[in-house]
Amino acid sequence: MAAFIDTMSTKKLVAFGLLLLALQIVFFVIGGTIAPSPSNVASILSTKCIDNDKGKIDRWFYPRGSDKNKTCKVLHDLNSPDAERYSANNIVFAAQFPLPRDGFNLTMSRWFQYSLGVLHPEISYQDNGEEDFKTELEIHARIGYRNREDPEDAWKEIDRSVETRQLDCNIEEKHQDYLYNCSPMALYELGGVHHDFYLLNLRLPVTYSSDGTPIGKNVNLGKLLDLWIIEIHQNGGYTRVFWSVKTVFFPLVLAGVVWFWHRIQQLARPPKLMEKMLFTLGLGLLLLDTPIEWFSLGFNFPAMLLLSDIRQGLFYTILFAFWIIFAGEYQMDDVARGTLSTYWKHLSAVAACCISLFVFDMCERGVQLTNVFYSIWSTTTGSILAKGFLITAMCCACIYFFFLTYMVIIAVRNMWDKRKKLDKFQEKTRKRYQVIIFRFQFLLLMTLLCAAFTIIAFIIAQVGESSIKWGDEDRAGLEYTSAVNVGVFAMWNLYVTALLVLYSPSSKHESLINDEQSEDVAMSRLDLHATTTTSEVTEFLQKVAED
Amino acid sequence: MHCSPMHLIDFYCIFSTLIIILLPGSDSLKWLSLARISSIATTSHQNNILPEALCENATGLVHKQVRLCKKNLDVMDGVRRGARMAIEECRYQFRNSLWNCMSLDAVRLSGTRESAFVHGISAAGVAYAVTRSCSLGELDKCGCDVNVKGRSPEGYQWSGCSDNIAFGSAFSKNFVDARERSRKRSIKSTAALLNIHNNRAGRKAIELNMKVECKCHGVSGSCEVRTCWRAMPSFRRVGDILKEKYDGATEVMVRKASTRRRLEPVNAHYKFRADTDLVYISRSPDFCHHNRLTGSLGTTGRRCNVTSPGPDGCDIMCCGRGYDVVSTTKVLQCQCKFVWCCEVRCNNCTKTEETFRCR
């Protein structure tokens, strides 16, 4: 079994490597210069509309209507004497987005892909108040949409729901009228932005007991002054660049996979586990690269976000399984492997990790398909369950990496031993070992480089993102997060494509192919010839006797 | 009208008082009189005058401000609100000081610390209120961004818009600094230099104290993709920050460096943070006695705290003139608790209070 990587001259291999590096840099630069940042935030201050019917009549409140008295009678300040006439049930927080800008009545765009909302209450501290308070918030939420050509009041409902959220606030300095720092609460998540305008109507109602005292979760809110809604969506420019990269890679990877399969078909023997695994990895990547997202421009397909998650998860599962099997197949010990079942321990760690993440995702984004306000984190049981899934996934990931490191260390050690003894081998055996060692080291090096780059790039991006300060934004310069995202995506594509090319069977050396049958048997036993220590000699003699 | 400044419910009492008394003296602060207009839109509606005419009739606006007002009528409500907030905050911050912000005449002699504070807080107030208006979607022309491609609907699709504070701050700079910048002299006057500096310090008090919050929303909600945004501090906090800057204000003088005039600290040993510190050039007048010339109202009749060693203590507040004691028994509301949304539940406490007033 000779792979392309064995028959390639060093010159060609270096040239191939440089080509990949050049492509990598090109994609990095594309991500950094052409694409804007991955997502955009709009801080929207909700308008407080007065509902004299206290919610008994179903209607929309929208702050930017032509007749504000009809559509939203605005209460400017909950702190004003005017407000004392109203009760909690009279107040509707309305937010319509996008906000108008520069005289344009902007619309949302299908390129945005997703939109999610975060709730950020402004609660002011009052004398003798608590330093931190935790309470549950009961939100009667409703979200609707309208398109540009629709009449002004033609809001159509997407979803309505009664939600609870954990409100967790604290204050550093207990000063009158300072604002509590409240942890932001996830409000909604739309898996597709298909319409032009969106409208949120939120109520924080209380009920009244027979003697007129208000009861319910929202009584403990304190001095809530305003509700901010932070709307986050993917930038259209980023979507375009990312989809373009995907669309470019799709035929490339498809060609790689087809070519690889063609090579395997030409072999006289059935494909080996490594080859099957590599092929599956190619298919996984192909699935990830399939640019089905383009359909979301024409059709309303809210499940796209979930589908993307699943595709990405599937690719990572296969990649992780591939690494384990690669490390296993290059152990160079005398354990017979070659079937998937030998790796059941390792693979079940991968499977458990991915399944728990999948279940978690289904519980969060899957349910969001039926109720956009749903969040698994909003209830105590839900958040315990969610944490359970995530901790399981984390533990499995740790076990997996433990297995992988262990296998890699053993493999490296074995190779180290073998390499020392290489001179003592026959010509053919030595060549064989050199090939195996080289293949393994090449992939190990490549994988480590890619993984290290991914991790470092993401860490830098995270640190950079959270330390944004006023005036620091260098908008004209390199958009680092996008560069990292596009670059890393391109990198794993190039990684798999390179593997498909380099590790595909080569027909250049007929002699090696003819050796195929004997080779597999030889592979596990050949090293026995190299026994030098006495114990190994005895072991060898025993083996010979058995034979 | 009797108002007890410490009392929450009397908030509006102070408010209405200030609108009556308020008569900005300093030229560069005259625009603050906008605070007295109830609402530009409703005023014009009630009196059947064009809103544009209101811009021209508003006292204290310079030519450029009138132009900005006409061009951005919807923003002017934000400016008005900002001016009110600034004055309220000033009164709150100086409630225990000799100068209690009740008369902005005190800043007639510009270049004092007090003038620096008022400039800072008013620029901040406008930036704050305009940002809020913009976030509410009240402003059609709220800017998207100057730097990004986001100037058109296509630009918005491509890369979105910047934070609303960018617009609020830019408008505040345009509007509040207008008087200082409108002078057609190539070299700005000392007062203009000072005011521009303090206005900027006020805006920076918001910008540098924005709180960064983040949300992870990558695959399965992981932090693979994370988006951060900034939230404005409460205006009370902005006021506190500026009050601190007032307490540590730097005395400066104007130095001519080649063609430009620059502000430099009098005491060269002082560290001088160019952007954020309040600066003054002349010492504050004596606020103890009524003085028409300096605009000081004097402290006669002011309430003081007999136990406090600070500036609200009777020794300092009354400038050695002594004080009168009035003992009253009052039923006060205490231990107030807010019940969402608009209800205040308080207990009644009977309290015998001794009030001390300066002679």
Interface residues (C-beta under 8 A of the other chain):
Chain A: P36 S37 P38 S39 N40 V41 A42 S43 I44 L45 T47 P63 R64 L78 N79 S80 P81 A83 E84 R85 Y86 S87 A88 N90 I91 Q96 F97 P98 L99 P100 R101 D102 G103 F104 N105 L106 T107 S109 W111 F112 Y114 L116 V118 H120 E122 S124 Q126 D127 N128 H175 Q176 D177 Y178 L179 N181 P184 A186 E189 L204 V206 P214 N218 V219 N220 L221 G222 K223 L224 W228 I230 I232 H233 N235 G236 G237 R240 S308 D309 Q312 G313 L357 F360 D361 E364 R365 F458 Q462 E465 S466 S467 I468 K469 W470 G471 R475 A476 N485
Chain B: L8 F11 Y12 R132 C134 S135 L136 G137 L139 D140 K141 C142 G143 C144 D145 N147 V148 K149 G150 R151 S152 P153 Y156 Q157 W158 S159 G160 C161 D163 N164 E207 L208 M210 K211 V212 E213 C214 K215 H217 V219 S220 G221 C223 E224 V225 R226 T227 C228 W229 R230 A231 P233 S234 R236 R237 D240 Q335 C336 K337 F338 V339 W340 C341 C342 E343
